[in-house]
Amino acid sequence: MSRLTAVLIVFALALVALGVYDITRGNPAAEEPAAAGADVPAAGADAPPAAAGVDLTTAQLPLGAVVTSGGATLYRFDKDTPKPPTSNCNGACASTWPPLLSQGATPTASGVDQALVGTLTRADGAEQVTLNGWPLYTYAADGPGETKGEGVGGTWHAIAPSGKPAVGSGAAPGGSGAGGAGGAGQTPAPEPQPAPGGGY
């Protein structure tokens, strides 16, 4: 065996040991394409999926201009408070009147004044969407576009773009008109406080 042959054999064995050369195929392993399913991170693979947020819209229903989300009528509860925003509907109440949650994203508004839209932290830690400080709910017995929850217990009301009850608010679609979304410097009239007790 010549000295050159011995040197080539030693060099080849070194390449195999380093994993640079695939001895079974006779070609450099470094040049092979990654196998399907190999642990090669895809572009953006570590990025979390974008949260689907809540969009408040306005629908013209028999009650008047009513705020909706995903086709569901939204309600306010007279026993809640807007300043500070506080929900007093928990437990069995929240099963009948599911709170509108933010889904981990900033709520948006179409036809509703974005400045009136906010969130509060519920007793269970969930973020609930508010309108002019009032916590928002859907009604479990409603179908799309229905307002069966209006007036239940004398304390539940479909909500207008202004944050006031839709019935008698005179709100026009998009929050304009008398009792609409309200402009800067306008102070809403005080609303009667409900008597203690049930109502949901």
N, C-alpha and C positions, 0 to 999 in steps of 0.2 A: 504494500500500500504506500502510495507516494505521500509525501508530506502535505501536498496541496489537497489531496483527497481527505486526509485525516483532519485538516483544518476545516474543510467544508462540512464534514460530518459533525464535528464539534459545534460549528456555527448553527447548523440545522437543528441539532438537539437543543441548543440554547433558545432558538426561536420557538420551538415547540413548548419548552418549559415556560416561556414568557407568555404563551397564548397568542403570539403574533402570527403563527403559522399553523394551519389545520392540516395535520399529517395525513388524515383520512381522505382529504379532498385535493391536497396538493396546491392550494392557493391561499393567499394571505387572508386570515380570518377578519382582519381589520377592514377588508374591502367588501365583506358580505353585507347585504342589506339587512336591516333589522327584521327578524321574523315577525309574522303576524301575531299580535297579542303580547309582544315583548314589552317589558317595563320601560317604555319610552313615553314620557309625559307628553300628552297632546297639548297643543297651544290653548291656553286658557282653561286647562283641566282643573286647576286649583281654584278657579274663580267661583264663588258661590252663585247659585242661580238668582236672578233678579227677583225681588219680592213683588208680587202682584198687589198693587195698592188698591185703595178704595176710592171710587170716583163718585162724588155727589152730583146728581143731575136734578133738573126740575121737570115735572110732568104736570100738564093741565088735566086735572081730574074733576069729577063732579063737585068735590069739596072746594075746588079752586086750585091755585098753584101749590103743588106739594113737592117736597124734596124726596128723591128716591135714590136708591143705589142698587145697581144690578136688576132693575125692574121692580124692586120691593119698596113699598111705601115706608117712610121713616117716621118715627113717633118720638114725642117727648113726654116725660112723666112729671106731673105737677109737684110731686113730692121730692124731686131732685132740686138741686140749686145750681144756678149758672155762675154765681160769684161767691166763693170759688166754685168751679165746676165739680159737682159731686153727684155720684150715682147712689141712689138708695134702693135700687132694684137688684137684689141678689138672691141666691138660692132658687126656690121654686118660681119666684117672680122672673128671674132671668131665663128660666126654661120656657115660660110663656111669652116673654118679651126678650128675645135674644139681643144682647147689646151688639151694636155695629163696631167691630174691632178693626184696628188699623192695618192688620196683617203685616206688621213690621215695616211699613212704608209710609211716607208722608201722604195724607189724604189729599186728593185733588178735587177741584170743583169745576163743573161745566154748567153755567147758568145760575150759579150760586156765587156770592161774593167770597173769594178765597180768603179774604182777611177775617171772615167770620168762622172759618173752619179751624178746628184745633183737636187736641186729644186730652184725655185725663187718664190717670192710673187707677184702675178699679181695685177693690179690696183683694182680689185674687192675683193682682199684679199685671193683668192684661191691660192693653192700651185701648181705650174706647174713644171713638170719634165724637166730637162735639160740634154744635152749630150755635154760634153766638153764646157759647158757654153751656148750652143744654146738651146733656148726653143723648145720643141717638140710639134708637132701638128699632127692630122689626117686630112684627106680630106673627107668632107661629101659625095662626089660623088663616093668614092672608095668602092669596095666590098673587101672581104678578098683576100689578095695577089695581089690586083691591085695597079697600080701606076699612075692613071690618073692625079694626081696632079703634077707630074714631069714637071717642066718648065713653069707652069702657071704664066702668067704675067712676065716671065723672072726672077722672084724673089723667087719662091718656088721650093724646091728640096728635093727629097727623100734623107734621111741622111744615111751616111755610119757609120760603127762602130767607125771611127775616129772623127766623128762630122762634117766631110767635106761632100759636096754633093756626092752622090753615083756615079753619072755619071762622068766618067773619074778619079775617085779617085784611081782606081786600088786596092781597098781593097778586101782582101780575106775573106771568111767566118771566123767568130770568131775574126775578127779584126787584123789578121796577114797579112803579105805581105806589098808591097809598099803602103803607104798611109793608113796603118791599124790603130789600136787603138793607136799606138804611145807609145814609151817607155820613161823612165825618161831621162831628158836632151834634148829631142827633142823639137824644137820650130817650130810650124806650120808656113808655109809661109803666109805673109799678104794676105788677100783676098780683092778683089776690093770692094769698098763701093758703094752701089746702089745710083742712082740718086733719088732726092725727087720725090714724086708722088704716084700714086696708085700701082697696081700690084697684087691685090688679087681679 
